[in-house]
């Protein structure tokens, strides 16, 4: 009976020898869709003054529209994780790219705050669904080099973060104002929706994460439930990571302008190194594939705490701020995001890889959605140094406790088990 079920049940391709042309075509389009995702979500920030001026938004309304899309990402994560396990991943990817593109296209058509907020949430939900499905695809296709693959994806995202505002503002300045970049990114996303639907094969998107080179990976040492001690500890780390990264990303430019009296261009240069820090995720992913990811995470969170303290308590000189902002970005954007994402998938059995991706996206981004509000409240009561101490130094140090209790013996390691 068991053998009969095993031969008829699988709905995903198990073979790992995917033709090279199929792989190149598929991954080119998937990576491009993720690059547009990153560029799309960053273009709102530099255009916010023009958007607010046209619609009469207050500072708080504009700020909520700028960061509120992350709540859509968070809300989409867990449901998308279930969908990835029930539907073909390619189908979920096509739907998700369509939704975030449609939300982007609708944004310049908004008549006021309420409908624009809805469009931003739709765009965020599509981005969250795409991230969940794509992380599941990456984790399944690159089982032996999962962390490195996530590192490459992180570098792509960093490139999008860097290019998105530059390309968007250039389009706005030369082709009809702030509306045009949203139309450009939205149409680009819709074109990719069609191309992914037509040209990306399920040989790329729907491989079984539990099979390597024709042999099943032993999983008896991994808990049978996706909700286990390791995933619980990692979810706590995700919450801390979202609070730290987006708190820093959202308010560090304001700190430079208000507290250190940097010019707008000087502050922009200091914050642009986040993209450069994200590029180091290729190296940290390579390390996480070769060393205990628990150790990498402990070093990462300790590094975040120390470098954040030095950013907000060190010299106001440009050299100091540029250097330590880059170091902080290396730990947060380069290592934390990549290693957490890959380790969450290693903490579950292969058929729950979608659930793991959904947990990562939801817990990370629900914290990100409120990080700026929390940081701003702390600044109001404790000042910049006190706020940074609690949210960017003490919080990651406290996260070392749950990370310490991760049981590395119950993490999936296909290199060891194959």
Number of C-alpha atoms within 10 A of each C-alpha: 5 6 7 8 9 9 8 8 8 10 12 15 15 19 14 19 11 14 10 9 9 16 16 14 15 20 17 13 17 24 16 16 25 22 21 25 28 21 24 28 25 21 23 25 16 16 19 18 15 13 18 17 11 11 13 14 17 12 12 9 14 22 17 17 23 21 25 20 25 29 21 25 30 27 21 27 33 24 18 31 27 19 20 28 16 12 13 16 26 22 16 22 28 21 16 27 30 24 25 30 30 21 22 29 24 21 22 17 14 15 10 13 17 10 14 19 20 19 24 26 25 25 32 30 26 31 32 32 34 30 25 35 33 25 27 29 26 24 27 26 23 17 24 18 20 27 33 24 24 26 30 22 23 26 24 23 23 27 19 24 25 20 19 25 21 15 14 24 19 14 18 16 12 10 12 10 15 25 20 19 28 25 19 16 24 27 17 16 26 20 15 22 22 14 15 23 14 9 13 21 16 16 21 24 26 22 25 24 28 19 21 22 11 11 12 15 20 16 18 10 11 21 16 12 12 22 14 14 17 24 22 18 20 27 22 15 27 28 20 24 29 24 27 27 25 23 24 24 17 21 18 20 21 15 18 21 16 11 11 15 13 19 13 12 9 16 21 14 14 21 23 19 22 24 24 21 23 31 25 21 32 22 15 25 28 19 17 25 20 12 10 15 22 21 14 18 26 19 15 22 26 18 20 27 24 18 24 26 20 18 22 22 13 13 12 16 10 14 11 14 20 19 15 21 24 24 24 26 29 26 27 27 27 29 32 28 24 28 27 25 25 29 26 26 30 27 30 26 23 24 14 22 31 31 27 31 29 31 29 31 28 28 24 29 28 21 24 29 23 19 27 23 17 17 23 17 13 19 17 12 10 14 13 19 15 16 20 26 19 18 23 26 23 15 20 25 19 15 22 18 13 17 20 14 13 20 13 18 11 17 23 24 21 20 13 9 10 13
